[in-house]
Amino acid sequence: MSETPILYSFRRCPYAMRARLGLASAQILVELREVVLRDKPAAFLAASPTGTVPCLQTEGAVIDESFDIMRWALGQSDPEGWLNMPAQGLAWIEEADGPFKRALDRTKYPTRYPGEGPEAHRAVAHAFLARLDAQIETWIFDRPTLADFAILPFVRQFAFIDKTRFDAQDWPSLQGWLERFLTSDRFTAVMDKYPQWQDGDAPTAFP
């Protein structure tokens, strides 16, 4: 393979989104290959141990977890100082990736989880978001860090399950935080649309 790392991605996936955010912040150039999940290419399945996006293929390793991709990229280059965050940041990320994402999935996809009431899971998600709202002023801490951009894609996903209902909650700091992200040049830059990658296509550079 080429020396340029290859990122298998899917535009709307929040995991892939945060991998792209990390790579863009680190200014790490990769070859982006957009995967259509119902038509996964053989090269992707050969590279990814789990068959899930994102998957970063480097000269020396395959990184198959989005948060690990963020940390790998920022470990190479961290011009915005995202890794310089309080230890509490990792606890926020772990809760977002664990109980909050579990509740999000069971709220968004109730038919996948028969017998599990989506409203009960929505209440779990709301409790996390209310605590996050209380933590945020402009950012989770006093400046933008890895915690913000590891969590924002999942808050976005939850918000758009029912945006009217989300906007009606008394979470002004959280809602402002999400809105600034959604209207930022940073978000626009990682959400460009790419055609489905096919073997033999010319490389697509990202960022």
C-alpha positions as a Markdown table, in Angstrom:
| # | Residue | x | y | z |
|---|---|---|---|---|
| 1 | Met | 0.0 | 0.0 | 0.0 |
| 2 | Ser | 1.0 | 3.7 | -0.3 |
| 3 | Glu | 2.7 | 5.6 | 2.5 |
| 4 | Thr | -0.4 | 7.7 | 2.8 |
| 5 | Pro | -2.8 | 6.1 | 5.4 |
| 6 | Ile | -6.1 | 5.0 | 4.1 |
| 7 | Leu | -9.3 | 5.9 | 5.9 |
| 8 | Tyr | -12.4 | 3.9 | 5.2 |
| 9 | Ser | -15.3 | 6.2 | 6.1 |
| 10 | Phe | -19.0 | 6.7 | 5.9 |
| 11 | Arg | -20.1 | 10.4 | 5.8 |
| 12 | Arg | -23.1 | 10.2 | 8.2 |
| 13 | Cys | -21.7 | 7.7 | 10.7 |
| 14 | Pro | -20.9 | 9.6 | 14.0 |
| 15 | Tyr | -17.9 | 7.3 | 14.6 |
| 16 | Ala | -16.5 | 8.1 | 11.2 |
| 17 | Met | -17.3 | 11.7 | 11.7 |
| 18 | Arg | -15.2 | 12.0 | 14.8 |
| 19 | Ala | -12.3 | 10.1 | 13.2 |
| 20 | Arg | -12.4 | 12.7 | 10.4 |
| 21 | Leu | -12.5 | 15.5 | 13.0 |
| 22 | Gly | -9.4 | 14.2 | 14.7 |
| 23 | Leu | -7.5 | 13.8 | 11.4 |
| 24 | Ala | -8.5 | 17.2 | 10.2 |
| 25 | Ser | -7.4 | 18.9 | 13.5 |
| 26 | Ala | -4.1 | 17.0 | 13.4 |
| 27 | Gln | -3.7 | 17.9 | 9.7 |
| 28 | Ile | -2.9 | 14.3 | 8.9 |
| 29 | Leu | -3.3 | 13.6 | 5.2 |
| 30 | Val | -5.1 | 10.4 | 4.4 |
| 31 | Glu | -6.7 | 8.8 | 1.4 |
| 32 | Leu | -10.4 | 8.8 | 2.1 |
| 33 | Arg | -12.5 | 5.9 | 0.8 |
| 34 | Glu | -16.2 | 6.4 | 1.2 |
| 35 | Val | -17.9 | 3.1 | 2.0 |
| 36 | Val | -21.5 | 2.3 | 1.3 |
| 37 | Leu | -22.5 | 0.0 | 4.2 |
| 38 | Arg | -24.8 | -2.2 | 2.2 |
| 39 | Asp | -22.1 | -2.8 | -0.4 |
| 40 | Lys | -18.8 | -3.0 | 1.5 |
| 41 | Pro | -15.8 | -3.4 | -0.8 |
| 42 | Ala | -13.5 | -6.4 | -0.5 |
| 43 | Ala | -10.5 | -4.2 | 0.2 |
| 44 | Phe | -12.3 | -2.7 | 3.2 |
| 45 | Leu | -13.4 | -6.1 | 4.5 |
| 46 | Ala | -9.8 | -7.4 | 4.2 |
| 47 | Ala | -8.5 | -4.4 | 6.1 |
| 48 | Ser | -11.1 | -4.1 | 8.9 |
| 49 | Pro | -11.2 | -6.8 | 11.6 |
| 50 | Thr | -14.8 | -5.8 | 12.5 |
| 51 | Gly | -16.1 | -4.8 | 9.1 |
| 52 | Thr | -17.2 | -1.4 | 10.5 |
| 53 | Val | -16.3 | 2.2 | 9.7 |
| 54 | Pro | -14.1 | 4.1 | 10.4 |
| 55 | Cys | -11.0 | 2.0 | 9.7 |
| 56 | Leu | -7.6 | 3.6 | 9.3 |
| 57 | Gln | -5.0 | 1.5 | 7.5 |
| 58 | Thr | -1.4 | 2.7 | 8.0 |
| 59 | Glu | 1.9 | 1.3 | 7.0 |
| 60 | Gly | 2.3 | -0.5 | 10.4 |
| 61 | Ala | -1.2 | -1.1 | 11.7 |
| 62 | Val | -4.9 | -1.1 | 11.2 |
| 63 | Ile | -6.9 | 1.1 | 13.7 |
| 64 | Asp | -10.5 | 0.0 | 13.8 |
| 65 | Glu | -11.9 | 2.2 | 16.6 |
| 66 | Ser | -12.8 | 5.8 | 16.0 |
| 67 | Phe | -11.5 | 7.2 | 19.3 |
| 68 | Asp | -8.2 | 5.3 | 18.8 |
| 69 | Ile | -8.0 | 7.0 | 15.3 |
| 70 | Met | -8.5 | 10.4 | 17.0 |
| 71 | Arg | -5.8 | 9.7 | 19.6 |
| 72 | Trp | -3.4 | 8.3 | 17.0 |
| 73 | Ala | -3.8 | 11.4 | 14.8 |
| 74 | Leu | -3.4 | 13.8 | 17.7 |
| 75 | Gly | -0.4 | 11.8 | 19.0 |
| 76 | Gln | 1.3 | 12.7 | 15.7 |
| 77 | Ser | 0.3 | 16.3 | 15.7 |
| 78 | Asp | -1.9 | 18.3 | 18.0 |
| 79 | Pro | -1.7 | 21.9 | 16.9 |
| 80 | Glu | -5.0 | 22.9 | 18.7 |
| 81 | Gly | -4.0 | 21.2 | 21.9 |
| 82 | Trp | -7.0 | 18.9 | 22.0 |
| 83 | Leu | -5.2 | 16.3 | 24.1 |
| 84 | Asn | -4.5 | 18.9 | 26.8 |
| 85 | Met | -7.7 | 18.4 | 28.7 |
| 86 | Pro | -8.5 | 17.5 | 32.3 |
| 87 | Ala | -8.7 | 13.8 | 33.2 |
| 88 | Gln | -12.4 | 14.2 | 33.6 |
| 89 | Gly | -12.6 | 14.5 | 29.8 |
| 90 | Leu | -12.0 | 10.8 | 29.4 |
| 91 | Ala | -14.8 | 10.0 | 31.8 |
| 92 | Trp | -17.2 | 12.1 | 29.8 |
| 93 | Ile | -16.1 | 10.4 | 26.6 |
| 94 | Glu | -16.5 | 6.9 | 28.2 |
| 95 | Glu | -20.0 | 7.7 | 29.4 |
| 96 | Ala | -21.0 | 9.1 | 25.9 |
| 97 | Asp | -19.6 | 6.0 | 24.2 |
| 98 | Gly | -21.2 | 3.7 | 26.7 |
| 99 | Pro | -24.5 | 4.4 | 28.5 |
| 100 | Phe | -25.4 | 7.4 | 26.4 |
| 101 | Lys | -24.8 | 5.7 | 23.0 |
| 102 | Arg | -26.7 | 2.6 | 24.2 |
| 103 | Ala | -29.7 | 4.7 | 25.1 |
| 104 | Leu | -29.4 | 6.7 | 21.9 |
| 105 | Asp | -29.5 | 3.5 | 19.8 |
| 106 | Arg | -32.6 | 2.2 | 21.7 |
| 107 | Thr | -34.3 | 5.5 | 21.3 |
| 108 | Lys | -33.5 | 5.9 | 17.5 |
| 109 | Tyr | -34.0 | 2.3 | 16.5 |
| 110 | Pro | -36.7 | 0.8 | 18.7 |
| 111 | Thr | -37.6 | -1.9 | 16.2 |
| 112 | Arg | -34.1 | -3.3 | 16.6 |
| 113 | Tyr | -34.6 | -3.7 | 20.4 |
| 114 | Pro | -38.1 | -5.2 | 20.9 |
| 115 | Gly | -39.3 | -5.1 | 24.4 |
| 116 | Glu | -37.1 | -2.2 | 25.4 |
| 117 | Gly | -39.2 | 0.9 | 25.8 |
| 118 | Pro | -37.7 | 3.8 | 23.8 |
| 119 | Glu | -39.0 | 6.4 | 26.2 |
| 120 | Ala | -37.1 | 4.8 | 29.1 |
| 121 | His | -33.9 | 5.0 | 27.1 |
| 122 | Arg | -34.7 | 8.5 | 26.1 |
| 123 | Ala | -34.9 | 9.4 | 29.7 |
| 124 | Val | -31.4 | 7.9 | 30.3 |
| 125 | Ala | -30.0 | 9.9 | 27.4 |
| 126 | His | -31.8 | 13.1 | 28.7 |
| 127 | Ala | -30.2 | 12.7 | 32.1 |
| 128 | Phe | -26.7 | 12.5 | 30.5 |
| 129 | Leu | -27.4 | 15.5 | 28.3 |
| 130 | Ala | -28.8 | 17.6 | 31.3 |
| 131 | Arg | -25.5 | 16.9 | 33.2 |
| 132 | Leu | -23.5 | 17.8 | 30.1 |
| 133 | Asp | -25.5 | 21.0 | 29.8 |
| 134 | Ala | -24.6 | 21.9 | 33.3 |
| 135 | Gln | -20.9 | 21.3 | 32.6 |
| 136 | Ile | -20.7 | 23.4 | 29.4 |
| 137 | Glu | -20.1 | 27.1 | 29.3 |
| 138 | Thr | -18.8 | 27.5 | 25.8 |
| 139 | Trp | -17.0 | 24.2 | 25.8 |
| 140 | Ile | -17.0 | 21.2 | 28.1 |
| 141 | Phe | -13.9 | 22.7 | 29.8 |
| 142 | Asp | -12.5 | 26.2 | 29.4 |
| 143 | Arg | -11.4 | 25.7 | 25.8 |
| 144 | Pro | -12.0 | 23.2 | 23.0 |
| 145 | Thr | -10.6 | 19.7 | 23.7 |
| 146 | Leu | -10.8 | 16.2 | 22.5 |
| 147 | Ala | -13.9 | 15.7 | 24.7 |
| 148 | Asp | -15.9 | 18.1 | 22.8 |
| 149 | Phe | -15.2 | 16.6 | 19.4 |
| 150 | Ala | -15.4 | 13.0 | 20.5 |
| 151 | Ile | -18.9 | 13.6 | 21.9 |
| 152 | Leu | -20.5 | 16.2 | 19.6 |
| 153 | Pro | -21.2 | 13.7 | 16.7 |
| 154 | Phe | -23.3 | 11.6 | 19.0 |
| 155 | Val | -25.2 | 14.5 | 20.5 |
| 156 | Arg | -25.9 | 15.6 | 16.9 |
| 157 | Gln | -27.2 | 12.1 | 16.2 |
| 158 | Phe | -29.5 | 12.1 | 19.2 |
| 159 | Ala | -30.8 | 15.6 | 18.5 |
| 160 | Phe | -32.0 | 14.7 | 15.1 |
| 161 | Ile | -34.0 | 11.8 | 16.2 |
| 162 | Asp | -36.6 | 14.5 | 17.1 |
| 163 | Lys | -35.1 | 17.9 | 16.7 |
| 164 | Thr | -38.2 | 19.8 | 17.8 |
| 165 | Arg | -38.3 | 17.8 | 21.0 |
| 166 | Phe | -34.5 | 18.3 | 21.5 |
| 167 | Asp | -34.8 | 22.0 | 21.0 |
| 168 | Ala | -37.7 | 22.2 | 23.5 |
| 169 | Gln | -35.5 | 21.0 | 26.4 |
| 170 | Asp | -34.1 | 23.4 | 28.9 |
| 171 | Trp | -30.5 | 22.8 | 27.8 |
| 172 | Pro | -29.3 | 26.3 | 26.6 |
| 173 | Ser | -25.6 | 25.7 | 27.0 |
| 174 | Leu | -25.7 | 22.2 | 25.3 |
| 175 | Gln | -28.0 | 23.5 | 22.5 |
| 176 | Gly | -25.7 | 26.4 | 21.8 |
| 177 | Trp | -22.6 | 24.2 | 21.8 |
| 178 | Leu | -24.2 | 21.9 | 19.3 |
| 179 | Glu | -25.5 | 24.7 | 17.1 |
| 180 | Arg | -22.1 | 26.3 | 17.0 |
| 181 | Phe | -20.6 | 23.0 | 15.9 |
| 182 | Leu | -23.3 | 22.4 | 13.2 |
| 183 | Thr | -22.7 | 25.9 | 11.7 |
| 184 | Ser | -18.9 | 25.9 | 11.9 |
| 185 | Asp | -16.5 | 25.7 | 9.0 |
| 186 | Arg | -14.9 | 22.7 | 10.9 |
| 187 | Phe | -18.2 | 20.7 | 10.6 |
| 188 | Thr | -18.7 | 21.7 | 6.9 |
| 189 | Ala | -15.1 | 20.6 | 6.1 |
| 190 | Val | -15.5 | 17.1 | 7.4 |
| 191 | Met | -19.0 | 16.6 | 5.9 |
| 192 | Asp | -18.1 | 16.9 | 2.2 |
| 193 | Lys | -19.9 | 14.4 | 0.1 |
| 194 | Tyr | -17.8 | 11.8 | -1.7 |
| 195 | Pro | -18.9 | 9.1 | -4.2 |
| 196 | Gln | -18.7 | 5.5 | -3.2 |
| 197 | Trp | -15.2 | 4.2 | -3.5 |
| 198 | Gln | -14.5 | 1.5 | -6.0 |
| 199 | Asp | -11.2 | -0.4 | -6.5 |
| 200 | Gly | -9.2 | 1.4 | -9.1 |
| 201 | Asp | -10.5 | 4.9 | -8.3 |
| 202 | Ala | -8.1 | 7.8 | -8.2 |
| 203 | Pro | -7.1 | 8.6 | -4.6 |
| 204 | Thr | -9.2 | 11.2 | -2.7 |
| 205 | Ala | -7.2 | 13.3 | -0.3 |
| 206 | Phe | -8.5 | 14.3 | 3.1 |
| 207 | Pro | -8.5 | 16.8 | 4.7 |
